[in-house]
């Protein structure tokens, strides 16, 4: 797919978003894993195993077409992002383990994205053309470059000048939201001939998956006796996925706008659903502020 959307704008947009993620993550976030081991283990179990299985069950239950079914699996395999951290902060989540989860997730996605994508393509066998039948090694390297390299650059900039990184964090975060909205609009416009059918077919499944992700992300840690603030952080991390990663993988790497439609729909729905979930999780009494762990 050689359109400017696929070859220029989408990779550039994802680079901006992932650079902003790296800019907001101190290196201590990776070292902090040992301070929140249970939260990280629970969230990773949900993210890597439970959510893909749940998403598979939903696409089968909703009887999605093969293209939309694989497209739904892409957000399930995609990591969270700075938006998850923002929602966690707004609704009293423990942001320290939240950004730790984001950092770990961004690295693990290099392995999990190709695996889940290939398994989904083989299972559903969507008709997306001869160049998009699988995520081969060369395409895995593309995913690696698109996801991890900008994060590494952002981390390096922050390490060199933390004051500059702090000044740029808010503008880059806002720019990331703008480009994400532009990416969603671009994907929907590209499929404008079939957009109504796609929305009607993918919308209920995307809504169910988003709701279930946030619910599992909150109650699984609570069942394991994690605190309320850590449970909110886990809920936002595994319930607010990086739709830009899924759409870039679909359009720029696999060459199919159709595969990107469920991620675009999910990207639209996750904001109001996550906001409503945050209100429900904090209903009655807002979680008390706890002192941040020493870095």
C-alpha positions in Angstrom: 0.0 0.0 0.0 1.8 3.1 -1.3 -0.4 5.9 -0.3 1.0 8.9 1.7 -1.2 7.8 4.7 0.6 4.4 4.8 4.2 5.4 3.8 4.6 8.8 5.4 2.0 10.1 7.8 1.2 7.0 9.8 4.9 6.0 10.6 5.6 9.7 11.4 2.5 10.0 13.6 3.5 6.8 15.5 7.1 8.0 15.9 5.8 11.2 17.5 3.5 9.3 19.9 6.2 6.8 20.9 8.8 9.6 21.2 6.5 11.3 23.6 6.1 8.1 25.6 9.9 7.8 25.9 10.1 11.4 26.9 7.8 10.8 29.8 9.5 7.7 31.1 12.5 8.0 33.5 14.9 5.1 33.3 14.0 4.4 36.9 10.5 3.2 35.7 12.2 0.0 34.5 14.2 -0.4 37.7 11.0 0.2 39.8 9.6 -3.2 38.7 11.0 -4.9 41.8 9.1 -2.4 44.0 5.7 -3.3 42.5 6.2 -6.9 41.5 2.6 -8.1 42.1 1.1 -5.2 40.2 3.4 -5.8 37.2 2.8 -9.6 37.2 -1.0 -9.3 37.4 -1.1 -6.6 34.7 1.2 -8.5 32.4 -0.8 -11.7 32.8 -3.9 -9.9 31.9 -2.3 -8.0 29.0 -0.4 -10.9 27.5 -2.7 -13.8 28.0 -6.1 -13.0 29.3 -7.0 -10.1 27.0 -6.0 -11.8 23.7 -8.0 -14.8 24.7 -11.0 -12.6 25.7 -10.8 -10.7 22.4 -10.7 -13.9 20.5 -13.8 -15.1 22.2 -15.6 -11.8 21.5 -14.8 -11.7 17.8 -16.1 -15.3 17.5 -19.2 -14.5 19.5 -19.9 -11.4 17.4 -19.2 -13.4 14.2 -16.9 -10.7 12.7 -15.6 -11.0 9.2 -12.0 -12.3 9.0 -10.5 -8.9 8.3 -12.3 -7.2 11.2 -11.6 -10.1 13.4 -7.9 -9.8 12.9 -8.2 -6.0 13.2 -9.8 -6.4 16.7 -6.9 -8.6 17.8 -4.4 -5.9 17.0 -5.5 -3.5 19.8 -5.6 -6.5 22.1 -1.9 -7.1 21.4 -0.9 -3.4 21.5 0.7 -1.8 24.6 -0.7 1.1 26.5 0.6 4.6 26.3 0.8 8.0 27.9 -3.0 8.3 27.7 -3.3 5.4 30.2 -1.0 7.2 32.6 -3.1 10.4 32.2 -6.4 8.6 33.0 -4.7 6.9 35.9 -3.6 10.3 37.3 -7.1 11.8 36.7 -8.9 9.1 38.7 -6.5 8.7 41.6 -4.5 5.7 40.3 -1.0 5.0 41.5 0.9 6.5 38.7 4.3 5.1 39.7 3.5 1.5 38.9 1.4 2.7 36.0 4.3 4.3 34.1 6.4 1.2 35.1 3.8 -1.0 33.3 3.8 1.3 30.3 7.6 1.0 30.1 7.6 -2.8 30.4 4.7 -3.1 28.0 6.4 -1.0 25.3 9.4 -3.5 25.3 7.3 -6.7 25.5 5.2 -5.5 22.6 8.2 -6.1 20.3 7.7 -9.9 21.0 4.0 -10.1 21.6 2.7 -8.0 18.6 4.2 -10.3 15.9 3.2 -13.5 17.7 -0.4 -12.5 18.2 -0.7 -10.9 14.8 0.6 -14.0 13.0 -1.5 -16.4 15.0 -4.6 -14.2 14.2 -3.8 -14.0 10.5 -3.3 -17.8 10.3 -6.5 -18.5 12.3 -8.9 -16.2 10.5 -7.1 -16.1 7.1 -8.4 -12.7 6.0 -8.2 -11.7 2.3 -5.7 -8.8 2.5 -3.6 -9.5 -0.5 -0.4 -11.4 -1.2 1.9 -9.0 0.6 -0.1 -9.0 3.8 -0.5 -12.7 4.6 1.8 -12.7 7.5 4.2 -10.7 9.7 7.5 -12.0 8.4 10.9 -11.2 9.9 11.4 -8.0 7.8 8.1 -6.7 9.0 8.9 -7.6 12.6 11.9 -5.3 12.2 9.6 -2.6 10.9 7.4 -3.0 14.0 10.6 -2.9 16.2 11.7 0.3 14.5 8.3 2.0 14.7 7.7 1.2 18.3 11.0 0.9 20.2 13.4 3.3 18.4 11.3 6.5 19.1 10.9 5.4 22.7 14.6 4.9 23.1 15.3 8.3 21.5 12.8 9.9 24.0 14.5 8.1 26.9 17.9 9.3 25.7 16.7 12.9 25.4 15.2 12.7 28.9 18.4 11.3 30.4 20.5 14.1 28.7 18.2 16.9 29.8 15.4 16.1 32.2 14.4 19.8 32.4 13.9 19.9 28.6 12.0 16.6 28.7 9.6 18.0 31.4 9.0 21.2 29.3 8.3 19.2 26.2 6.2 16.5 27.9 2.9 18.4 27.7 3.2 19.8 24.2 4.3 16.4 22.8 1.4 14.8 24.7 -1.0 17.2 23.1 0.5 16.7 19.7 0.2 12.9 20.2 -3.5 13.2 20.8 -3.9 15.4 17.7 -2.0 13.0 15.5 -3.9 10.0 16.9 -7.2 11.7 16.1 -5.9 12.5 12.6 -4.9 8.9 12.1 -8.3 7.6 13.2 -10.0 10.1 10.8 -7.7 9.1 8.0 -8.4 5.4 8.4 -12.1 5.9 8.6 -12.1 8.2 5.5 -10.0 5.6 3.6 -12.8 3.1 4.2 -15.7 5.6 3.7 -17.4 3.4 1.1 -17.9 0.6 3.7 -17.6 2.6 6.9 -21.2 2.3 8.0 -21.2 -1.4 7.7 -17.8 -1.6 9.4 -19.0 0.5 12.3 -22.1 -1.5 12.8 -20.2 -4.7 12.7 -17.0 -3.8 14.7 -18.6 -1.2 17.1 -20.3 -3.6 19.5 -17.3 -5.9 19.7 -14.9 -2.9 20.2 -17.2 -1.5 23.0 -17.5 -4.9 24.7 -13.7 -5.4 24.5 -12.9 -2.0 25.9 -15.4 -2.4 28.8 -14.2 -5.9 29.6 -10.5 -4.8 29.5 -11.1 -2.0 32.0 -13.2 -4.3 34.2 -10.7 -7.2 34.3 -7.9 -4.7 34.8 -9.5 -3.4 38.0 -11.0 -6.5 39.6 -8.2 -9.0 38.9 -5.7 -7.0 41.1 -8.5 -6.4 43.7 -9.1 -10.2 43.9 -5.3 -10.6 44.6 -5.6 -7.9 47.4 -3.7 -5.1 45.6 -4.6 -1.6 46.7 -7.3 0.4 45.0 -4.9 2.9 43.5 -2.8 0.1 42.0 -5.9 -1.6 40.7 -7.0 1.7 39.0 -3.5 1.9 37.4 -3.7 -1.6 36.1 -7.2 -1.1 34.8 -6.1 2.0 32.8 -2.9 0.4 31.6 -4.6 -2.7 30.1 -7.9 -1.0 29.1 -6.5 2.0 27.3 -4.5 0.6 24.4 -2.3 2.4 21.9 -4.6 2.5 18.9 -1.9 4.2 16.8 0.4 1.2 17.1 -2.4 -1.1 15.9 -3.4 1.1 13.0 0.2 1.6 11.8 0.8 -2.1 11.9 -2.4 -2.7 9.9 -1.9 0.0 7.3 1.8 0.6 6.9 3.1 -2.9 7.7 0.4 -5.3 6.6 -1.0 -3.0 3.9 -4.7 -3.2 4.8 -6.9 -0.2 5.8 -9.7 -2.7 6.6 -7.6 -4.2 9.4 -7.2 -0.7 10.9 -11.0 0.0 11.2 -11.6 -1.9 14.6 -8.5 -0.1 16.1 -9.9 3.2 14.9 -13.3 2.5 16.4 -11.7 1.3 19.6 -9.6 4.5 19.6 -12.8 6.6 19.5 -14.7 4.6 22.1 -11.9 4.1 24.7 -11.9 7.8 25.9 -15.6 8.0 27.1 -15.6 4.4 28.3 -12.4 4.9 30.3 -13.7 8.1 31.7 -16.9 6.4 32.8 -15.0 3.5 34.3 -12.8 5.9 36.2 -15.9 7.6 37.7 -17.3 4.2 38.7 -14.1 3.0 40.2 -13.7 6.2 42.4 -17.4 6.5 43.2 -18.1 7.0 46.9 -14.6 8.0 48.0 -11.6 9.0 45.9 -8.5 6.8 46.8 -6.4 8.5 49.4 -3.1 9.9 48.2 -0.2 7.7 49.2 3.4 8.9 49.3 5.3 8.1 46.1 8.0 5.5 46.4 11.5 6.8 46.7 13.4 6.8 43.4 
